[in-house]
């Protein structure tokens, strides 16, 4: 049986615009138009706190499949930056996998969703160790005959890095799929500043500033930022927080710390797929063209899709649901 490919995605006009795809991907309009079945993963979902050591915890939601047949396995989903377990794309993908017989675990990264009060230390994108520990704990709590991970945007970057490290922790991952993952964070930041329309940076900054304020409210005794720092642009605010809250000596060192550019993914030894689009206005496609990948990693670059959009029609359903489900099901078989 042939698997869907990015080349199969041909949305109607005007959904061939990468900007429209990107803007609709997480919009309230799309959330309202989605059918009720796209929210099925929220029904009977169980809240789970995952111990990641040092007194820290990450939150998530677990939903067991109810097809009446044996579970295909455990699907673990990672949201993007400033997303959550309840982001539209996570709910839609999770609901589709649930219908196909997968148990689904949706993980919140630190300080995402409603988890700002769980841990005093601030989130940053190099906190990969706690995500690897979380994967091991999730697999221990919910043992399955197959374990597959899918991540979106920054979550795709985390999924790829975690899969490279998981084998050292004896975590039984069988497959990882990354949708529009961040490849070279430095290049991505430069692209947002210089090439992408202004409203993308404005959108991310609005959500990030809100998240930082929630963190400060949760731990009023801590000093996460100075008030004037919140007025900085993305580059300068990132630099301020990196220097204040991490051991990285510079913004450049921090950005390099979670890069998977060049040949870094050669350390990935399980089957993996990277799906992106040439019209992604947030993450430049050039970084994907320059990847040096091992034979077990499939790179699939579609002509259309925007950033984590891949919206196929005016009903707001996504091509990625079929794409992810088909590949997960193939691994389970």
C-alpha positions, 0 to 999 in steps of 0.5 A, spaced: 500 500 500 502 506 497 503 512 503 501 519 501 506 524 499 507 531 500 506 531 492 499 529 493 497 535 496 493 540 491 488 545 495 484 549 491 485 556 490 486 561 494 488 555 499 494 555 495 497 561 498 502 559 504 500 565 508 493 563 508 494 556 509 499 559 515 494 564 518 488 559 518 492 553 521 491 555 528 485 560 527 479 561 531 475 561 524 478 554 523 476 551 530 469 553 529 468 550 522 471 543 524 467 538 525 465 535 532 469 529 530 475 533 530 475 534 538 473 527 539 480 526 543 478 531 548 472 526 550 474 522 556 481 525 556 485 523 562 489 529 565 496 526 567 502 529 570 509 526 568 515 527 573 521 529 569 526 529 575 528 534 580 521 536 582 519 538 576 513 535 572 510 536 565 502 536 564 499 532 558 492 528 556 491 521 555 485 518 551 484 511 550 482 508 544 475 505 544 474 502 537 473 495 540 479 492 537 486 491 540 490 498 540 494 499 535 499 503 539 501 509 543 501 516 539 504 521 542 503 528 540 508 535 541 505 542 539 508 548 537 511 554 540 506 557 545 501 552 542 498 546 547 495 540 548 488 543 545 491 547 539 487 545 533 492 541 529 493 537 535 486 536 537 484 534 529 490 529 529 489 526 535 482 525 534 484 522 527 489 517 530 484 515 536 479 513 530 484 509 527 485 505 534 491 509 537 491 511 544 493 518 544 498 522 549 498 530 548 504 533 552 504 540 554 511 543 554 513 547 560 510 553 561 505 551 555 497 550 556 495 551 563 502 549 566 505 555 568 504 554 575 507 547 575 515 549 575 519 555 577 524 555 572 522 558 565 521 554 559 526 554 553 527 550 547 534 547 549 530 543 555 530 537 551 532 532 557 526 533 560 522 531 554 526 525 553 525 523 560 517 525 559 517 520 553 520 514 557 515 515 563 509 516 558 511 509 555 512 506 562 505 508 564 502 506 558 505 500 555 504 499 548 506 494 542 508 500 538 510 508 540 510 513 535 511 521 536 509 526 531 510 534 533 509 540 529 513 546 528 518 547 534 514 540 537 517 537 530 524 540 532 523 537 539 521 530 536 527 529 532 532 531 538 528 527 543 528 521 538 536 521 537 537 521 545 531 516 547 535 510 545 540 512 550 535 512 555 532 505 553 525 509 551 522 504 546 520 509 540 518 506 533 517 512 529 517 519 529 514 524 524 515 532 524 511 537 521 514 543 519 520 543 524 524 548 526 531 546 523 536 552 523 533 556 529 538 562 527 536 562 520 528 562 522 529 568 527 533 572 521 527 570 516 522 572 521 525 579 522 527 580 515 523 576 510 516 574 513 510 579 513 510 583 520 504 580 522 507 573 524 512 576 529 507 580 532 502 574 533 508 570 536 510 576 540 503 577 543 502 570 545 509 569 548 508 576 552 502 573 555 505 567 557 511 570 560 506 574 564 502 568 566 509 565 569 510 571 573 503 571 576 504 564 578 511 565 581 511 573 584 517 572 588 521 570 582 524 575 577 523 573 570 524 579 566 524 587 567 518 590 565 521 594 559 524 588 556 517 585 554 517 591 549 523 588 546 523 585 539 523 577 538 531 577 538 532 582 543 527 579 548 530 572 547 537 574 548 535 577 555 532 571 557 537 567 555 542 571 558 538 571 565 536 564 565 540 559 562 548 557 562 549 559 554 553 565 554 550 568 548 544 568 543 548 565 538 550 559 542 543 558 545 540 558 538 545 553 536 543 548 542 537 546 539 539 546 531 538 540 527 541 543 521 546 540 516 548 533 518 546 533 525 540 528 524 545 523 522 544 521 529 537 519 528 537 511 528 529 510 528 525 511 522 523 518 521 519 522 516 520 530 515 514 533 512 514 541 510 512 545 504 516 550 499 511 556 501 512 556 508 513 563 510 515 562 517 521 556 516 525 557 510 525 551 506 533 552 504 535 549 511 531 542 509 534 542 502 541 542 506 540 537 510 544 531 510 540 525 512 541 517 513 537 512 509 532 511 515 529 519 515 524 521 509 524 528 507 518 530 504 517 537 501 510 539 498 509 545 494 503 547 498 501 547 505 504 554 509 507 553 516 503 547 519 497 548 515 496 543 509 488 545 509 485 541 504 478 544 503 473 549 506 471 545 511 478 546 514 480 539 514 487 537 514 491 533 509 496 531 515 491 527 519 491 522 513 499 523 512 500 522 519 495 516 520 497 512 514 505 512 516 503 510 524 498 505 521 504 502 517 509 502 523 503 498 527 503 493 521 
